[in-house]
Amino acid sequence: MAKKKVKTLSSRVAYECKYMKIVEEDFTFDGGNIHKYYLVDRRDYVIVIAREGEYFYLIEQYRYTTKSRLIQVVAGAIEKGETSIEAARKELKEEAGITARKMKKIGWFYAYYGASDQVANVFLAQGLKFGKQDLKGSRKSRT
């Protein structure tokens, strides 16, 4: 099957805030009909799987989208000027109060490829040391 050539005809920011922007684009496949698409532009982020022996460590956080507290892995945005491994270490300390002797990137994936090119970088944290959450500078709600 021949690959279609996509040409972007126009692009404009339809909405923007501190956390994301939504971009409206008009495009064609091989010069045919004009199509409209909305892209969500968000910072790439990290997911940290904290494991010690046979145990995996999760956190509980309130999520506004579901209006409930959920059990989840540690995760957070990669800030400007920060590497993905720096972000993984920072999020693990902020959210769980854990530092890791060993932090290994085990992969990545497009988090929501139907609407965004945002990348989720997945790390395995081992050699864990448990302490207190480091909420200084944290952007997350802790209610």
N, C-alpha and C positions, 0 to 999 in steps of 0.2 A: 504494500500500500504506500503510495507516494505521500511524503510529508508535506502538509500545507504550509505555505509561507504566510506568516502573520505580520500585518503592518499596522502599527499604532498611528491613528490619524490625529487624535487630540487627547490631552490629559489635563485634568484640573483637580485641585483639592476641593472636595465637596464638604468635608468636615475635618476639623483638626482640634485636638486638645493636647494636654501634656503627655498623655499615655499612648495616643495613636492618631492616625489620620486615615480618612477614607478618600480614595482617589477614584474619580470617575473617568473612564477611558472609552473612546470610540476606536474601533479597529475593524479590519477586514481580513478575511482568509482569501488569499490569491486574488485580491482586487474585487471580490464579489460584494455581497450585501454588507452594509455597515451594522456592526453590533456594538452594544454598550455593555461594559463590565465595571463592577465596583470592586476595588482592591482594598484590603485592610493592611495598612502599613504599621507594623509594631516591631519593637526591638526583639532580636533573638533572645532566647532564654536558656536556662539550665534546669535540668532535672537531676537531683542527687539521690541515689539509692544508697542509703547508709546500712551497711551490713557488718555484723560482728559474729563470727561463727555461723550458727544456724539461724540467727535472729536478724530481722530487718526492722529498722526503726522508722516509724511514721510520725506525722504530726497531725494535730487537729486544729483547723482554722475555720472561722466563720467566712462564708462566701456569699456575697450579696446576691449573686445571680440565682442561687437556689434558696436564699433566705434561711440557710441552715449551716450548722457546723459539720464539716466533712473530715474524714480521715484521708490523708494524702501523703505523697512523698514531698520532700523539700523541693521547692522550685522558685525561680525568680528571674527577673530580667537582667540582661548583661548591660551594664551602664556604659556610657561613652568613655573610652579610654581604658576599659577593663577587659582583660582576656576572659575566655569562658571558664578556665580553671580558677582564676581569681574570683569570679562571680560564684562558682560552685562552693568554694571554701567560705566566702562571705555569707551566702544564703544558709549554709549548714550551721554556721555559728549563730547567725541572727535568729533563725526560725527554730532550731532544735537545741542550741547550746552545745553543739558537738564540734570538736576539731578532729581532723583525720590525719594520721601519719601518711597514709597512702590515698591518693585521689587519681583515679584512672578514667580517662575518657573511653567509653565503650561503644559510642556511636552517636548518630544524630538522625533526625528525620524532619520533614516538613510538617509542622504542627497542624496546619489547616490549609492544605494546598488548593482547596476549592476556592479560596478567597484571599490567600496570603502566601508570600514566600518566606514567612517567619520560620526560623530554624530552632528546633529544640535540641540542645546538646546534652547527652546523657552521660553521667559520671557515676562510678562506683566508688564509694568512700569506705575505707577499711582502716583498721588500727585506730579505733575510735576512743576519744577521751571525752567524758561527759562533764559538762559544766552548766553554766546559766546562759540563757538566751542573751544575745547582745543586740538589744533593740535600738541602740543609738544609731541614728541615721537611717533606720529602717523606714521604708515607704509604705509598709503594709499595715493594715488595720489589725489590731490584736484584740478585738472585742470578743 
